[in-house]
Amino acid sequence: MVYKGELTRAQNGTIRVYVYDAQMKLLNLDRFNTTANATLEVKKNRKWTKTVFELQQKDNAFVGKLPPITRKPFHIDVILREGNRDMLIAFDNLD
């Protein structure tokens, strides 16, 4: 594991993803691209539906608006780009 992530969600649908090192120190996001791709996954009728949305760097977090959630639990996958490598932060079984 290279990094750890924390996801916070506001009542208005805004989410923030914070990135930490292995010692749980908040990272400066200068090393990452200014945007990250996120995917909301919801299971409906035994099939997973995916909605892609974008997160922007703001105040040392990746911030964006969560698409409407139609069912629970749901998953959010965030892909960060650091240099030439993509890294996944997965948040599963959220409600």
C-alpha positions, 0 to 999 in steps of 0.5 A: 500500500502506497497511500491511504484515502479518506472520503467525507460526504456532505449533505449537499452531495459534495465529497472530499477525498484526502490522501495520506501516507503510510504514517497517516500524514496528510499529503501535499497534492502537488505530486498529483494531477489537478483532477481525478476520475471517480466512479460511483457503482450501484447494483440494480437488478443484479447488474452494476451500473457505473457513473463517472464523475470528476474531482478537482484539487481544492484545499489539499483534497480532491473535491467533487459533486456525487451523482444521485445515489439510487441504491445502497450500499454503493462503491466509489473508486477514485483514480489518481495520477502521480507522474506516469502511474495511476493509483486506485483508492476504493471505498466499498459498501458505503451507505 
